[in-house]
Amino acid sequence: MNIFNTHTHLNDPSVSSVSDLVLQAKEYEVSHLAVVGSDLMTSQKAIDIAMQYENIYAICGIHPSDLDSFCDDYDTLIQLIEHKKTVGIGEIGLDYHYDTPSKEKQIHYFESFLKLATQFQKPVIIHCRDAYLDTFQLLEKYHKQLDGIILHCYSGSVEMMQRFLKLGCYISLSGVVTFKNAKEIKKVAEVVPLDRLLVETDDPYLTPVPFRGKPNCPAYVYFVLKEIAQIKNIDIKELAQITFQNALQVFHL
C-alpha cells in the first residue's frame, strides 16, 4: 500500500528532524509527500526538502495571512513555481477568520495569483476559511483556464462541495474528518466522489484522532484515510490506491 499525503508542512519551524518524520511516514506506508509553502521563504524551504527525496514534492505560493510580507516579489515567486520539483501553486486563497489582511486585499491577491497560475501547467492549492462564497466566485471565473484545483483541508458544506465539484475541483480531507463533532465533514467524506478525493494532514496542525492534543505529522494521514474508508465502507488499501492515483493525476506525476 502506498499513501500520498498531499499537504504537509515539513518546512514548519517546529520541525526538528525532517528525516525522522519521513522515516516515520514510510512506516505508516506514506510513500509520497507534498510540502506546502505559505510565503517565499517557506516555499523555498519546501523545494530544498523536496530536492533531498525522490518522492517528496514542493508546492509554492503565498498564504492569505502572509500577504503583508510578500511585497509584490512576483519574480521570485515565478522562479519558485517553475522549479522542477514544484508540482502546484499554493497555498493561495482567502481567510476571513481574522480581520487582517482586509478582504479587499485578499481578493486582489488571490485573483492575481489565479491569473498567474493560468500561465503554468500546475494545479492551484486553495486555502479557504470562512470565505467559501467569494472563493467559489473567483474559481468559477478562472477554472477553465486553470490546470487543476485542490480545495485543501475542505471544511465547507456538502452543498458547497457540489458546486465546487462542478468546477472540476478535488476535495482534500484532513484529520478534521476524525473529530467526533465534525458531522458535516463526515457527510462530505461519505458523498465525495472517489475520483475527486485527496487526503492530507496539514501537519503540524489538525492532528487526527487518536493523537489529538499532540503535534501532527505526515504519517498520521494514515488515520485520515482509515476514517474515510470506514465512512465510505471501502477497503483502506483500495482507498489508498484511488487517492494515490488521484494525486499523481492532479500533480502530473
Summary of the structure (lengths in Angstrom):
residues: 253
radius of gyration: 16.6
end to end distance: 17.8
largest distance: 47.9
contacts: 907
relative contact order: 0.15
helix: 46%
strand: 17%
